[in-house]
Amino acid sequence: MSNNTNITVNELKRLITEQTPVELIDVRSPQEYANGHIENTNNIPLEEVAPLFDDPDNAKAMIFICESGIRSAQAANFGLLAGLPDVKSLEGGMIQWKTLSSSDDG
C-alpha cells in the first residue's frame, strides 16, 4: 500500500458515486457533526476510534473525515500503525468538501 494516506474530495465523491464499499468515519465531536456532515458517515470522535483498530485483519477500507484534515490524518496514521491495510484521510476535511460541493452547485 502507498504511504499516501490522503484522499481528495473529488476522489471521495467518485467512490461515493460508484458506490464503492468504504466506511466513512467522521472523527469530529458530535456538536461539529450535527452542524453538517457527509451523508452515510459514522460519527466516532477521534478519542473513541481506537477500538476500530483492534482487528488488524479488518480489510474494510476506512476514510476518516474531520473539519480541516488534521484529526482525520491522525486517525488514519493510527490505523496504519495498527496494521490496517486501507485507511485514508479526507484532504482538507469538511472545509474542502463544503467549498468544492458549493462550487459544483453553480
For each residue, the residues with C-beta under 8 A, 3 or more apart:
1: 85 86
2:
3:
4:
5: 73 76 77 80 87 88 89
6: 69 73 88 89 90 91
7: 11 12 15 63 88 89 90 91
8: 11 12 91 92
9: 12 13 90 91 92 96 97 100 101
10: 13 14 100
11: 7 8 14 15
12: 7 8 9 15 16 38 63 90 97
13: 9 10 16 17
14: 10 11 17 18
15: 7 11 12 18 20 22 63
16: 12 13 19 20 40
17: 13 14
18: 14 15
19: 16
20: 15 16 61
21: 60 61
22: 15 60 61 62 63
23: 42 60 61 62 63
24: 38 40 41 42 63 65
25: 41 42 44 49 52 62 63 64 65 75
26: 33 37 38 41 42 43 44 64 65 66
27: 44 45 46 49 64 65 66 71 72 74 75
28: 32 33 37 43 45 46 65 66 67 71 94
29: 32 33 45
30: 33 34 43 45
31: 34 35
32: 28 29 35 67
33: 26 28 29 30 37 41 43
34: 30 31
35: 31 32
36: 94 98
37: 26 28 33 41 43 65 94
38: 12 24 26 41 65 94 97
39:
40: 16 24
41: 24 25 26 33 37 38 65
42: 23 24 25 26
43: 26 28 30 33 37
44: 25 26 27 48 49 52
45: 27 28 29 30 48 49
46: 27 28 49 66 71 74 75
47:
48: 44 45 51
49: 25 27 44 45 46 52 53 64 75 78
50: 53 54 78
51: 48 54
52: 25 44 49 58 62 79
53: 49 50 56 78 79 82 84
54: 50 51 82
55: 58
56: 53 82 83 84
57:
58: 52 55 84
59: 85 86
60: 21 22 23 86
61: 20 21 22 23 86 87 88
62: 22 23 25 52 76 79 84 86 87 88
63: 7 12 15 22 23 24 25 87 88 89 90
64: 25 26 27 49 71 72 73 75 76 79 87 88 89 90
65: 24 25 26 27 28 37 38 41 72 89 90 93 94 97
66: 26 27 28 46 69 70 71 72 75 90 93 94
67: 28 32 71 93 94 95
68: 92 93 94 95
69: 6 66 72 73 89 90 91 92 93 96
70: 66 73 74 93
71: 27 28 46 64 66 67 74 75
72: 27 64 65 66 69 75 76 89 90 93
73: 5 6 64 69 70 76 77 89
74: 27 46 70 71 77 78
75: 25 27 46 49 64 66 71 72 78 79 87 89
76: 5 62 64 72 73 79 80 87 88 89
77: 5 73 74 80 81
78: 49 50 53 74 75 81 82
79: 52 53 62 64 75 76 82 84 87
80: 5 76 77 83 84 87
81: 77 78
82: 53 54 56 78 79
83: 56 80
84: 53 56 58 62 79 80 87
85: 1 59
86: 1 59 60 61 62
87: 5 61 62 63 64 75 76 79 80 84
88: 5 6 7 61 62 63 64 76
89: 5 6 7 63 64 65 69 72 73 75 76
90: 6 7 9 12 63 64 65 66 69 72 93 94 96 97
91: 6 7 8 9 69 96
92: 8 9 68 69 95 96 97 99
93: 65 66 67 68 69 70 72 90 96 97
94: 28 36 37 38 65 66 67 68 90 97 98
95: 67 68 92 98 99
96: 9 69 90 91 92 93 99 100
97: 9 12 38 65 90 92 93 94 100 101
98: 36 94 95 101 102
99: 92 95 96 102 103
100: 9 10 96 97 103 104
101: 9 97 98 104 105
102: 98 99 105 106
103: 99 100 106
104: 100 101
105: 101 102
106: 102 103
